[in-house]
């Protein structure tokens, strides 16, 4: 049994830990969001931008819960809060547009 466990360990030594995979996916989401804004394919006021940044930062926070780094935890937590605010603003703007469309009769 020990031989089997040693062989399994030798086979999988090169695979990254789960938390590094999760954190890397988070970083890739944040970078993709930034690239989309910089190339003009997404607006920084869009729901997609806020969700990509918020989910990405949350995934990095999951990774940081295993390998603690306080400055990184601080900035990723701030990024989640700011992204949640962006989602809130997006929904407020949407509700405002729907209300103004209903009031002027053009929504019919």
ChimeraX attribute file (.defattr): number of C-alpha atoms within 10 A of each C-alpha:
attribute: neighborCount
match mode: 1-to-1
recipient: residues
	/A:1	6
	/A:2	7
	/A:3	8
	/A:4	9
	/A:5	10
	/A:6	10
	/A:7	11
	/A:8	11
	/A:9	11
	/A:10	10
	/A:11	10
	/A:12	9
	/A:13	9
	/A:14	8
	/A:15	9
	/A:16	9
	/A:17	10
	/A:18	11
	/A:19	18
	/A:20	18
	/A:21	15
	/A:22	18
	/A:23	20
	/A:24	16
	/A:25	17
	/A:26	24
	/A:27	19
	/A:28	15
	/A:29	21
	/A:30	23
	/A:31	15
	/A:32	16
	/A:33	22
	/A:34	17
	/A:35	13
	/A:36	16
	/A:37	16
	/A:38	12
	/A:39	9
	/A:40	10
	/A:41	10
	/A:42	16
	/A:43	15
	/A:44	16
	/A:45	13
	/A:46	14
	/A:47	17
	/A:48	17
	/A:49	22
	/A:50	26
	/A:51	19
	/A:52	20
	/A:53	27
	/A:54	27
	/A:55	20
	/A:56	26
	/A:57	28
	/A:58	22
	/A:59	23
	/A:60	26
	/A:61	25
	/A:62	17
	/A:63	22
	/A:64	19
	/A:65	13
	/A:66	11
	/A:67	11
	/A:68	12
	/A:69	12
	/A:70	11
	/A:71	9
	/A:72	14
	/A:73	19
	/A:74	11
	/A:75	13
	/A:76	21
	/A:77	17
	/A:78	14
	/A:79	20
	/A:80	20
	/A:81	15
	/A:82	15
	/A:83	21
	/A:84	17
	/A:85	14
	/A:86	22
	/A:87	20
	/A:88	14
	/A:89	16
	/A:90	17
	/A:91	13
	/A:92	12
	/A:93	12
	/A:94	12
	/A:95	12
	/A:96	12
	/A:97	12
	/A:98	12
	/A:99	12
	/A:100	13
	/A:101	13
	/A:102	12
	/A:103	10
	/A:104	9
	/A:105	8
	/A:106	8
	/A:107	10
	/A:108	6
